[in-house]
Amino acid sequence: MRLNVHVGHGKTGSSFLQSWWAINAEVLRHRHGIAYPLVAPRSGRREDAGVRGVFSMGNGFILEEVLDEPDPAASLAQLAAGLPPGGQLLFSCERFVRSLPGQLLRLEEAAVAAGFSAVRLLLFVRDPLAHAHSLYAEMVKAHGYTGTVDDWLLLYNLHEAIEHFLEVQALGRTIQLTAFNYSLAPTQLREQARGWLEIPGDAPFADPPSARVNRSLDQQELRALLVLNRLLGTDGRAIGRRLVRELPDLPARATVAAPEAQIRFLERVTAAVARINAFLPPDQALRLQSVAKHDQPGDGSIQLMPDQLEVIAAELLTLGATGVQAPGGTMVW
């Protein structure tokens, strides 16, 4: 048996893969011998969001519970019960690239004790400048961030987490890493995951309700969220999540930093990118791409379509009904 862990990272299509695996969990188990658990044995917590095709963090919380058990090997064996010879147990969580290194070797030890022949990791990386721009919108949408994109490029540090993760996984005896650069082939995500799991390319599967499970904000939505985040703090996160959940197919374009901010960013990450690339296949190496075209500053206006405004207003009413207040004590409606 093999223990498979998709470790992300964020903004590389993780939500789509997690929804695809969750929707097809029965097919994966019964036709392909791959268990993608949806219920944690101890807590009973369920991975329902992925099944519905909406944003989730995958089923990684189940593996986190396993690693908290006194005997994680027994828990892994329980989750793999009934799999055929050569079966696979599959977990996915994009935060694992940051959270798993401290427990990765313990996971390997438990997997070996449970009868797994290998721990196989799947990592999607993304060219750093493109990823930083995409992650900026995610920080505004999902974490209440209120700074500019130029400010964000000064704070971005995911390359440090990726480098640390790669260094730790290289210490494992049975750990096998597969890595793809999402920037090179963003539409090949499913095919690359199929290949990693050794699923035939013609095997039929159900599709998630939307091809874009966790889309980015468009620029007008992002401007509106920056204002709302300043008023609501982290409570504004509910608005961004509702926009992408209820309007999943709106086109989006990343907000791009000023040229000088991009140049400083690329200079800052150059050495780390070289160290990361030493772990990656040459044809999947990260690229220090040229400076992207800067967004020209607008007049400060925000132009929303009626359906976007309806979603924002509906969530504001929900937040107001639960007592959320702006600074100064004024109720936000």
C-alpha positions in Angstrom: 0.0 0.0 0.0 1.0 3.6 -0.5 0.2 6.7 1.6 -0.4 9.7 -0.7 -0.4 13.3 0.6 -1.2 16.2 -1.6 0.5 19.1 0.2 -0.7 22.1 -2.0 0.4 24.7 -2.0 -2.3 27.4 -2.1 -3.5 29.1 -5.4 -2.5 26.1 -7.5 -5.9 24.5 -8.0 -6.0 22.7 -4.7 -9.7 23.4 -4.2 -10.6 21.9 -7.5 -8.6 18.7 -6.9 -10.1 18.4 -3.4 -13.7 18.7 -4.8 -12.9 16.3 -7.6 -11.6 13.7 -5.2 -14.4 14.2 -2.7 -17.2 13.9 -5.3 -15.6 10.7 -6.7 -14.6 9.2 -3.3 -16.7 6.0 -3.9 -15.5 5.6 -7.5 -11.9 6.0 -6.3 -12.2 3.4 -3.6 -14.3 0.7 -5.5 -12.8 1.0 -9.0 -9.2 2.1 -8.3 -8.4 1.0 -4.8 -7.8 4.6 -3.6 -9.4 5.7 -0.3 -10.0 9.4 0.1 -11.5 9.5 3.6 -14.4 12.0 4.2 -15.1 11.3 7.9 -12.6 11.5 10.8 -12.9 8.3 12.8 -12.4 9.9 16.3 -14.2 13.2 16.0 -16.8 12.3 13.3 -16.0 15.6 11.5 -17.0 15.3 7.9 -15.5 16.8 4.7 -18.8 18.1 3.3 -17.7 21.2 1.5 -15.7 19.4 -1.1 -18.6 17.1 -1.8 -20.7 20.1 -2.5 -18.1 21.6 -4.8 -17.4 24.7 -2.7 -14.2 25.9 -1.1 -12.7 23.6 1.5 -9.2 22.7 2.8 -9.6 19.1 1.8 -9.6 16.1 4.1 -6.2 16.9 5.7 -7.9 17.5 9.1 -8.3 13.7 9.2 -4.6 13.1 8.9 -4.0 15.8 11.5 -6.3 13.9 13.9 -4.4 10.7 13.1 -1.1 12.3 13.9 -2.5 13.4 17.3 -3.4 9.9 18.2 -1.2 7.9 20.7 -0.9 5.2 18.0 -1.1 6.9 14.5 -0.1 3.6 12.8 -3.3 1.9 14.0 -5.4 4.8 12.9 -3.8 4.8 9.4 -4.4 1.0 9.2 -8.1 1.5 10.2 -8.6 4.1 7.4 -7.0 1.8 4.9 -9.0 -1.3 5.9 -10.5 -3.1 3.0 -8.2 -1.7 0.4 -6.9 -4.3 -2.1 -3.1 -5.1 -2.3 -1.4 -2.1 -3.8 -4.2 0.2 -2.5 -3.7 3.8 -1.8 -4.7 6.1 1.0 -5.1 9.8 -0.1 -5.1 13.0 1.9 -5.0 16.6 0.7 -4.5 19.9 2.4 -2.8 23.0 1.0 -1.6 24.2 4.4 0.5 21.0 4.8 3.4 22.7 3.0 3.7 24.9 6.1 2.3 22.6 8.8 3.6 19.1 7.9 7.4 19.4 8.0 7.5 19.1 11.8 5.6 15.8 11.7 6.6 14.4 8.3 9.2 12.0 9.6 6.7 10.8 12.4 4.2 10.3 9.6 6.6 8.2 7.7 7.4 6.1 10.8 3.7 5.5 11.4 3.1 4.7 7.7 5.8 2.1 7.7 4.5 0.5 10.9 1.0 0.4 9.4 2.3 -1.5 6.4 2.6 1.2 3.8 5.6 0.8 1.4 6.0 4.5 0.7 4.8 8.0 1.6 4.2 9.8 -1.7 3.9 13.6 -1.8 2.4 15.7 -4.5 3.4 19.4 -4.5 2.3 22.0 -7.0 4.5 25.1 -7.0 3.9 28.3 -8.9 6.2 31.0 -10.4 6.8 33.3 -7.4 5.7 36.7 -8.8 2.5 35.3 -10.3 1.8 33.4 -7.1 2.4 36.5 -4.9 -0.1 38.5 -7.0 -2.7 35.8 -6.9 -2.2 35.2 -3.2 -2.7 39.0 -2.5 -6.3 38.7 -3.7 -6.7 35.6 -1.5 -5.4 37.5 1.5 -7.9 40.3 0.9 -10.8 37.8 0.2 -10.2 35.3 2.9 -8.1 36.9 5.6 -9.2 40.5 5.9 -6.0 42.0 4.5 -6.2 45.8 3.9 -2.8 46.7 2.5 -1.8 47.4 -1.1 -0.4 44.8 -3.4 3.0 46.6 -3.2 2.9 46.2 0.6 2.0 42.5 0.2 5.1 41.8 -1.9 7.2 43.0 1.0 5.5 40.5 3.3 5.2 37.4 1.0 7.3 34.5 2.4 5.9 31.3 1.0 9.2 30.5 -0.7 10.7 30.1 2.8 8.1 27.5 3.7 8.5 25.6 0.4 12.3 25.4 0.9 12.0 24.1 4.4 9.4 21.5 3.3 11.6 20.3 0.6 14.6 20.0 2.9 12.6 18.0 5.4 11.1 15.6 2.9 14.5 14.8 1.5 15.4 13.2 4.9 12.8 10.5 4.6 13.7 6.9 3.7 10.5 6.0 1.9 9.3 9.5 1.0 8.8 10.1 -2.7 8.2 13.6 -4.0 6.3 14.5 -7.3 6.3 18.2 -8.1 4.7 20.2 -10.9 5.0 23.9 -11.7 1.4 25.0 -12.0 2.4 28.1 -14.0 3.5 25.9 -16.9 0.3 24.0 -17.4 -2.6 25.2 -15.2 -5.2 23.3 -17.3 -3.4 20.0 -16.8 -4.0 19.8 -13.1 -6.3 16.8 -13.2 -4.2 14.9 -15.7 -1.1 15.4 -13.6 -3.0 14.2 -10.5 -4.3 11.2 -12.4 -0.7 10.3 -13.4 0.5 10.6 -9.8 -2.2 8.3 -8.6 -1.7 6.0 -11.6 -5.3 6.2 -12.7 -5.9 5.5 -16.4 -6.5 8.6 -18.4 -9.8 7.3 -19.8 -11.3 6.3 -16.4 -14.7 8.2 -16.1 -15.3 10.6 -13.2 -17.9 13.1 -12.2 -16.9 16.8 -12.5 -17.2 19.4 -9.7 -20.2 21.7 -10.2 -17.8 24.5 -11.3 -14.4 24.2 -12.9 -13.4 27.2 -10.7 -14.1 26.0 -7.1 -12.3 28.9 -5.5 -12.0 31.7 -8.0 -10.1 34.9 -7.4 -11.8 38.3 -7.0 -12.2 40.5 -9.9 -10.6 44.0 -9.5 -13.8 45.8 -8.6 -14.7 43.1 -6.0 -11.2 43.5 -4.6 -11.5 47.2 -4.2 -14.8 46.8 -2.5 -13.4 44.2 -0.1 -10.5 46.4 0.8 -13.0 49.0 2.0 -15.2 46.5 3.8 -12.2 44.8 5.5 -11.2 48.2 6.9 -14.7 48.5 8.3 -15.4 45.0 9.4 -11.9 43.5 10.1 -11.8 39.7 9.7 -15.6 39.6 9.6 -15.4 40.8 6.0 -14.1 37.4 5.0 -17.6 36.0 4.8 -18.4 38.5 2.0 -15.4 37.4 -0.1 -16.2 33.7 0.4 -19.9 34.3 -0.5 -18.9 36.1 -3.7 -16.8 33.2 -5.0 -19.4 30.6 -3.8 -22.4 32.2 -5.4 -20.8 33.7 -8.5 -18.1 31.1 -9.3 -17.8 31.8 -13.0 -16.9 35.5 -13.1 -13.6 36.2 -14.8 -10.8 37.6 -12.7 -7.5 39.3 -13.3 -4.8 39.7 -10.7 -4.0 43.1 -9.3 -0.4 43.9 -10.3 2.2 45.8 -8.2 4.2 48.7 -9.4 7.3 47.8 -11.5 9.8 48.9 -8.8 8.0 46.7 -6.2 8.1 43.7 -8.5 11.8 44.2 -9.1 12.6 44.4 -5.4 10.5 41.2 -4.9 12.3 39.3 -7.6 15.7 40.3 -6.2 14.6 39.2 -2.7 13.5 35.7 -3.7 16.2 34.9 -6.3 18.5 32.9 -4.0 15.6 31.0 -2.4 14.3 30.1 -5.9 17.6 28.7 -6.9 17.7 26.5 -3.8 14.1 25.3 -4.4 14.8 24.5 -8.0 17.6 22.1 -6.8 14.8 19.8 -5.5 12.5 20.1 -8.6 12.7 18.4 -11.9 14.4 20.7 -14.4 11.4 20.9 -16.6 9.2 22.0 -13.6 11.6 24.6 -12.2 10.3 27.9 -10.9 10.9 30.9 -13.1 11.8 34.5 -12.2 9.5 35.9 -14.8 9.8 39.4 -16.1 8.0 42.3 -14.6 4.2 42.2 -15.3 2.3 45.2 -16.6 1.4 47.5 -13.8 -2.3 48.4 -13.2 -2.8 52.1 -13.8 -4.3 53.8 -10.8 -8.0 54.6 -11.3 -10.2 57.4 -10.0 -11.0 55.4 -6.8 -14.5 54.5 -7.9 -15.9 51.0 -7.5 -18.2 49.6 -10.2 -20.1 46.4 -9.3 -22.6 44.5 -11.3 -26.1 44.0 -9.8 -25.5 40.4 -8.9 -22.2 41.3 -7.1 -23.9 44.1 -5.2 -26.8 41.7 -4.2 -24.4 39.2 -2.8 -22.5 41.8 -0.8 -25.7 43.4 0.5 -27.1 40.0 1.5 -24.0 39.2 3.5 -23.9 42.6 5.1 -27.5 42.1 6.3 -26.5 38.7 7.7 -23.5 40.2 9.5 -25.6 43.1 10.8 -28.2 40.7 12.1 -25.6 39.0 14.2 -24.4 42.2 15.7 -21.3 43.1 13.7 -20.3 46.7 14.2 -17.9 49.1 12.5 -15.3 51.1 14.5 -17.1 53.7 16.6 -20.1 51.4 17.3 -22.1 52.0 14.2 -24.0 49.0 12.9 -23.0 48.1 9.3 -25.9 47.4 6.9 
